[in-house]
Amino acid sequence: DLLDREPDVPSTLGLSATGFLLVNPDLLLDPAFQLSFLSVASILLYLEPLGARLERIPRFLREPLAVSLSAQILPLPAAVCTFYVLPLAAPLANLVVVPLLTAVLWLTFLCVVSSLLPLDFCVLFGHALAPVVYLIEAAAGAVAATRPARLSLTAPTAAAVMAYMLTALAFRHALVSGRARRFGLATVGGLALATAVLWRPFSPPAEAVFLDVGLGDAAFVRTTGGSTLLIDGGQVLDAAGDERAVVPFLRANHVARLDC
């Protein structure tokens, strides 16, 4: 407003990200920072063209579905690197979760504002948050409990991330361009295939790594021929060490299966 310029949301997003990084450059490697800014950037790039393609769907479903789908395009590699899961049914869960999050946002805001008043007012809004949060947990848990809802993946290679980002850009171009749409979709398909091929390294290094699983060490061995062995993965009765140490290590190091 001071410079008499038109509002420019992408530039505002870039400036805010730059401001955060100037204060703390380490945020660039922080999953929360990556997922937050990539999600917002993804909505800015894909919401409008995706919404136009979903015009046959009733409006009360079209808008939340377009938001949910668009928000997941750019942050997908970062999300897989963090959680090693591709949430296939997330758009369905978001149809319930996103409206509930709006209620959480306003109740949280009222809770903060009412903290200036006697404590009873603040506690009232705090208690009102509980059933909404329980509903969010129930909706997310119900969708996540179904087997087809998510696909376990290993972390992608740097080449796969680059191929995926090119796929995402080509997909947006195919959405917004009226001409040469077939060529655009063919390009998207080719880049998506390249992403799948490059997802795991062709020749992972031979290594032996020891992991703390609580009462002892687990040993992971990968031979020069690519065979993988896991020795002592932890206690059968307590899988906590396995979940905290072994599985994340295997996923992060592109190990989809164990030979022994």
C-alpha positions, 0 to 999 in steps of 0.5 A: 500500500505504501508503495502503491503496488498491486497485492502480490501474494507469491511475493509476500510468501517469498518475502516472509520465507526470506525473513524467517531464513535471515533470522534462522538459516537452519529453518531451511532444513526444518520439515515444518518450515518446508511443509508449511511454505511448500503447501501455501505455495502449492495452493497459490499455484494449483488451486485455481486451475484445479478448481476449474477442472473440477467444475462438474463436482458440486461446489460444496465438495469442489472447493475443499477438494481442490484446496486439499489436492492443490496443497499436497502437490509441491510438498509431497517429496518433503512429506515423504522424506519426513514421514515415509508415507504417501497419504493417498486418502488424505483428500477424503480426510481433509473434507472433514478435517479442514472445516473442523480446523477452521473452528479450532482456529477461531476457538484458539483465537478467542482463547488467547484474547479472553486470557486478558479477562478473568480465567473462567472465560479463557477456560470456557473456550479451551474446553470447547476446543476438546470435542473438535480436536477429538473429532479431527483425531477420529476422522484422521484415524479412521481414514489412516486405519484403512489399508489403501489409505497410505503407501509406505515409501523410502526417501527419494533421491535428489534426482527423483526430487528434481524430476518430481518438481519438473513433473509438478511444473509441467502438470500446472502448465498442462492445467492452465494451457488450453492448447497443446494439452495432450503434449503437456499431459504426455510430458507429465507422464514421462516425467512422472515415470522418470521420478518413479525410476529415479526414486531409489539409487541404482547402486546404493553403497555397501555399508554396515551400520549399528543402531541403538534399539534400547537394550542393545544394537541392531546391525544393518549390513548392505553388501556390494551386490545390494543384498540387505541384512538386519541383525537383532532388530530389537525386542518382539514385545517392545516395538518402540525401539524398532519404530524409533530407530530401525524403520526410519533408518531403513526408509531414509536409506532407500531400503524397501525390503530386507533380504535376511 
